[in-house]
Amino acid sequence: MITTSDGNTRLTPVTVLGLGPMGRALAAAFLDARHPVTVWNRTPGKAGDLLDRGAVAVDSVQDAVRAGEVTVACLIDYDAVQAVLEQAPAGWENRRLVNLTSGEPAQARQMSRWASSRGIDYLDGAVLTPTEAIGTSSAAILLSGARHVHEAVQETMAALGGTAVHLGDDPGRASAYEVALLDIFATSVNGIVHAFALASAEGIEPARFAAFATGIGGLLPEMITRFAQQIRADHYPGERSTIASAASGITHVINTATSHGIDAGMLTAAKRTIDHAVADGHGPEGLARLTTVLRKASRP
Ligand SMILES: NC(=O)c1ccc[n+]([C@@H]2O[C@H](COP(=O)([O-])OP(=O)(O)OC[C@H]3O[C@@H](n4cnc5c(N)ncnc54)[C@H](OP(=O)(O)O)[C@@H]3O)[C@@H](O)[C@H]2O)c1
């Protein structure tokens, strides 16, 4: 919200760079909140119904940046963001850039330094929820970087709904959360498809298997919370289950998968960590101890 010299108020004009599924969802949410919206995309013709709803599409990045007081970039990766921003070398006075592109913490910090060298007020961010959540109460967006930039864009970013948490001055912090959360997602998806492959190889009907598999998913929230407490306390009681027991369990999975010709690479990597833990005398401890074993320098 901006108060003009005549005392009236108007909503901050927003530019969205990138009209993939997420960029379109972000632009739609800004329109829903009645912000003036300008959009730009490398490939023209992707604005769809955003134009009918009042968005303005421009052909050049430079025009897009000049139109918005807050520019939100949401592209495939940081290389694309930098390549696009190189096309707007000027016109950043009194403007802020929020980069909601997924990336790595080091890339976010580098991008922040790059923006700073060009006098661009920069905030990094990560979208944790799918497109349909944007603009609703379930949207989750992490932001990090200079506090004064966050304060300047906070109200505008509220149009995206849900929670937009500022995680502090380190511009890499939002990406750090994102990659750690993606770590869970990537390995979980791999685990799920691997389990279906194994179950199918044993002739188990997928829907019947799913009925039990969802029960495993239900155990995870409590486990995540408990692990957090143990890692914080650096204390890993093995009362519920031990690393030694997990070593035995994972061996059965590896052997059965291998007998069916199913790749067991992810499991053998996990088993290697477990074996290191046992070799270091951690066999009687709980599974959260593996965090410290993983953190050790890579071993042969
Ligand atoms: N979709 C989701 O549910 C979701 C959820 C959370 C986070 N995210 C994150 O949001 C970001 C955008 O995701 P998305 O789903 O919208 O689709 P995406 O496929 O990751 O990105 C598509 C956008 O990137 C642009 N692009 C690709 N290469 C480019 C280049 N070299 N130069 C300029 N522009 C380039 C595309 O332009 P063209 O149209 O010209 O190809 C399009 O605007 C990603 O970082 C993604 O990880 C997405």
The ligand as an SDF file (V2000), in Angstrom:
LIG
                    3D

 48 52  0  0  0  0  0  0  0  0999 V2000
    5.1920  -25.4720   -9.6380 N   0  0  0  0  0  0  0  0  0  0  0  0
    5.2120  -25.6680   -8.3230 C   0  0  0  0  0  0  0  0  0  0  0  0
    4.3060  -26.3090   -7.7620 O   0  0  0  0  0  0  0  0  0  0  0  0
    6.3380  -25.1020   -7.4980 C   0  0  0  0  0  0  0  0  0  0  0  0
    6.2840  -25.2510   -6.0810 C   0  0  0  0  0  0  0  0  0  0  0  0
    7.2990  -24.6890   -5.3110 C   0  0  0  0  0  0  0  0  0  0  0  0
    8.3520  -24.0320   -5.9210 C   0  0  0  0  0  0  0  0  0  0  0  0
    8.3850  -23.9270   -7.3000 N   0  0  0  0  0  0  0  0  0  0  0  0
    9.5330  -23.2400   -7.8890 C   0  0  0  0  0  0  0  0  0  0  0  0
    9.1000  -22.1250   -8.6510 O   0  0  0  0  0  0  0  0  0  0  0  0
   10.0130  -21.9120   -9.7360 C   0  0  0  0  0  0  0  0  0  0  0  0
    9.2050  -21.8350  -11.0210 C   0  0  0  0  0  0  0  0  0  0  0  0
    8.5390  -23.0670  -11.1770 O   0  0  0  0  0  0  0  0  0  0  0  0
    7.3980  -23.2770  -12.2380 P   0  0  0  0  0  0  0  0  0  0  0  0
    6.5760  -24.4270  -11.7610 O   0  0  0  0  0  0  0  0  0  0  0  0
    6.7010  -22.0170  -12.5360 O   0  0  0  0  0  0  0  0  0  0  0  0
    8.0770  -23.7780  -13.5910 O   0  0  0  0  0  0  0  0  0  0  0  0
    9.5650  -24.0220  -14.0780 P   0  0  0  0  0  0  0  0  0  0  0  0
    9.4480  -24.9820  -15.2050 O   0  0  0  0  0  0  0  0  0  0  0  0
   10.4720  -24.3970  -12.9640 O   0  0  0  0  0  0  0  0  0  0  0  0
   10.0060  -22.6000  -14.6440 O   0  0  0  0  0  0  0  0  0  0  0  0
    9.3810  -22.1280  -15.7880 C   0  0  0  0  0  0  0  0  0  0  0  0
    9.7440  -20.6810  -16.0130 C   0  0  0  0  0  0  0  0  0  0  0  0
   11.1650  -20.5240  -16.1600 O   0  0  0  0  0  0  0  0  0  0  0  0
   11.3880  -19.8400  -17.3910 C   0  0  0  0  0  0  0  0  0  0  0  0
   12.7000  -20.1560  -17.9160 N   0  0  0  0  0  0  0  0  0  0  0  0
   13.2640  -21.3750  -18.0470 C   0  0  0  0  0  0  0  0  0  0  0  0
   14.5170  -21.2560  -18.5360 N   0  0  0  0  0  0  0  0  0  0  0  0
   14.7250  -19.9260  -18.7210 C   0  0  0  0  0  0  0  0  0  0  0  0
   15.8230  -19.1740  -19.2310 C   0  0  0  0  0  0  0  0  0  0  0  0
   16.9740  -19.7570  -19.5780 N   0  0  0  0  0  0  0  0  0  0  0  0
   15.7010  -17.8410  -19.2980 N   0  0  0  0  0  0  0  0  0  0  0  0
   14.5400  -17.2440  -18.9050 C   0  0  0  0  0  0  0  0  0  0  0  0
   13.4700  -17.8900  -18.4400 N   0  0  0  0  0  0  0  0  0  0  0  0
   13.5700  -19.2320  -18.3320 C   0  0  0  0  0  0  0  0  0  0  0  0
   10.2640  -20.3230  -18.2690 C   0  0  0  0  0  0  0  0  0  0  0  0
   10.1430  -19.4860  -19.3910 O   0  0  0  0  0  0  0  0  0  0  0  0
    9.5940  -20.1050  -20.7840 P   0  0  0  0  0  0  0  0  0  0  0  0
    8.1190  -20.1400  -20.6510 O   0  0  0  0  0  0  0  0  0  0  0  0
   10.0980  -19.1610  -21.7840 O   0  0  0  0  0  0  0  0  0  0  0  0
   10.1980  -21.4980  -20.9270 O   0  0  0  0  0  0  0  0  0  0  0  0
    9.1150  -20.1780  -17.2930 C   0  0  0  0  0  0  0  0  0  0  0  0
    8.7720  -18.8390  -17.0890 O   0  0  0  0  0  0  0  0  0  0  0  0
   10.9900  -23.0830   -9.7260 C   0  0  0  0  0  0  0  0  0  0  0  0
   12.1950  -22.6850   -9.1210 O   0  0  0  0  0  0  0  0  0  0  0  0
   10.2710  -24.1240   -8.8970 C   0  0  0  0  0  0  0  0  0  0  0  0
   11.1790  -25.0010   -8.2320 O   0  0  0  0  0  0  0  0  0  0  0  0
    7.4020  -24.4330   -8.0800 C   0  0  0  0  0  0  0  0  0  0  0  0
  1  2  1  0
  2  3  2  0
  2  4  1  0
  4  5  1  0
  4 48  2  0
  5  6  2  0
  6  7  1  0
  7  8  2  0
  8  9  1  0
  8 48  1  0
  9 10  1  0
  9 46  1  0
 10 11  1  0
 11 12  1  0
 11 44  1  0
 12 13  1  0
 13 14  1  0
 14 15  2  0
 14 16  1  0
 14 17  1  0
 17 18  1  0
 18 19  2  0
 18 20  1  0
 18 21  1  0
 21 22  1  0
 22 23  1  0
 23 24  1  0
 23 42  1  0
 24 25  1  0
 25 26  1  0
 25 36  1  0
 26 27  1  0
 26 35  1  0
 27 28  2  0
 28 29  1  0
 29 30  1  0
 29 35  2  0
 30 31  1  0
 30 32  2  0
 32 33  1  0
 33 34  2  0
 34 35  1  0
 36 37  1  0
 36 42  1  0
 37 38  1  0
 38 39  2  0
 38 40  1  0
 38 41  1  0
 42 43  1  0
 44 45  1  0
 44 46  1  0
 46 47  1  0
M  CHG  2   8   1  16  -1
M  END
$$$$
